[in-house]
Amino acid sequence: MVSINIKDWISIEGIISLLSGLFIVIVASKGLELMDSNPSASIGIIIGSIIGVTFFGGGIPVGILTGSGIAYLIIRLLKKTLIAFIY
């Protein structure tokens, strides 16, 4: 039987794990938006996952939504950076 101890949650590792879980859920939701608006992103993410697992070993593709969410964040950051750079 697994017991849950609140003291385990009130630690640096517990708090970081909780925040990481929240962040991943938000990122995955943005990935869904990207996949809806740009279907070609799905193909790139799938191929990238296959290449990563094949050539860099030990990797486990954790999900298309998470990958597309990370792509969404990078694209958004690049767009904001380029807009700020141009103006």
ROPAKOL-520304 format. One line per field, with one value per residue (C-alpha): residue number from 1; chain; x, y, z. Coordinates in nm, 3 decimals, padded with zeros to 5 digits. Layout:
REM ROPAKOL-520304
num <- NUM, ...
cadena <- A, ...
x <- X, ...
y <- Y, ...
z <- Z, ...
REM end
This chain:
REM ROPAKOL-520304
num <- 1, 2, 3, 4, 5, 6, 7, 8, 9, 10, 11, 12, 13, 14, 15, 16, 17, 18, 19, 20, 21, 22, 23, 24, 25, 26, 27, 28, 29, 30, 31, 32, 33, 34, 35, 36, 37, 38, 39, 40, 41, 42, 43, 44, 45, 46, 47, 48, 49, 50, 51, 52, 53, 54, 55, 56, 57, 58, 59, 60, 61, 62, 63, 64, 65, 66, 67, 68, 69, 70, 71, 72, 73, 74, 75, 76, 77, 78, 79, 80, 81, 82, 83, 84, 85, 86, 87
cadena <- A, A, A, A, A, A, A, A, A, A, A, A, A, A, A, A, A, A, A, A, A, A, A, A, A, A, A, A, A, A, A, A, A, A, A, A, A, A, A, A, A, A, A, A, A, A, A, A, A, A, A, A, A, A, A, A, A, A, A, A, A, A, A, A, A, A, A, A, A, A, A, A, A, A, A, A, A, A, A, A, A, A, A, A, A, A, A
x <- 00.000, 00.127, 00.100, 00.096, 00.288, 00.227, 00.586, 00.704, 00.513, 00.656, 01.008, 01.192, 01.151, 00.780, 00.706, 00.911, 00.735, 00.394, 00.481, 00.628, 00.305, 00.102, 00.338, 00.316, -00.064, -00.059, 00.204, 00.005, -00.307, -00.111, 00.019, -00.337, -00.399, -00.087, -00.188, -00.535, -00.398, -00.096, -00.133, 00.218, 00.354, 00.226, 00.430, 00.746, 00.698, 00.641, 00.949, 01.153, 01.042, 01.143, 01.483, 01.541, 01.459, 01.653, 01.976, 02.002, 01.901, 01.727, 01.462, 01.096, 00.848, 00.624, 00.351, 00.268, 00.079, 00.372, 00.609, 00.377, 00.326, 00.700, 00.710, 00.428, 00.626, 00.941, 00.749, 00.576, 00.906, 01.073, 00.787, 00.796, 01.174, 01.172, 00.895, 01.083, 01.405, 01.243, 01.079
y <- 00.000, 00.344, 00.613, 00.982, 01.197, 01.573, 01.633, 01.488, 01.760, 02.041, 02.015, 02.167, 01.847, 01.825, 02.186, 02.171, 01.849, 02.005, 02.315, 02.101, 01.903, 02.222, 02.363, 02.048, 02.058, 02.420, 02.344, 02.046, 02.261, 02.510, 02.218, 02.121, 02.474, 02.453, 02.117, 02.254, 02.562, 02.398, 02.028, 02.012, 02.067, 01.721, 01.554, 01.739, 01.649, 01.281, 01.266, 01.455, 01.209, 00.913, 01.065, 01.150, 00.802, 00.633, 00.831, 00.975, 00.656, 00.616, 00.865, 00.799, 01.001, 01.136, 01.273, 01.459, 01.728, 01.804, 01.822, 02.048, 02.260, 02.313, 02.397, 02.647, 02.817, 02.836, 02.972, 03.230, 03.336, 03.367, 03.573, 03.811, 03.839, 03.906, 04.164, 04.340, 04.324, 04.466, 04.756
z <- 00.000, -00.090, 00.173, 00.092, 00.334, 00.318, 00.431, 00.100, -00.084, 00.126, -00.011, -00.302, -00.505, -00.425, -00.513, -00.834, -00.934, -00.873, -01.075, -01.354, -01.376, -01.401, -01.665, -01.879, -01.878, -01.997, -02.261, -02.390, -02.426, -02.637, -02.843, -02.925, -03.052, -03.270, -03.414, -03.497, -03.673, -03.841, -03.925, -04.074, -03.723, -03.628, -03.901, -03.797, -03.431, -03.510, -03.734, -03.474, -03.204, -03.420, -03.499, -03.132, -03.008, -03.290, -03.283, -02.935, -02.753, -02.424, -02.520, -02.479, -02.684, -02.410, -02.625, -02.938, -02.745, -02.520, -02.816, -03.010, -02.700, -02.671, -03.043, -02.984, -02.707, -02.920, -03.220, -03.005, -02.845, -03.186, -03.325, -03.028, -03.048, -03.421, -03.389, -03.109, -03.313, -03.629, -03.447
REM end
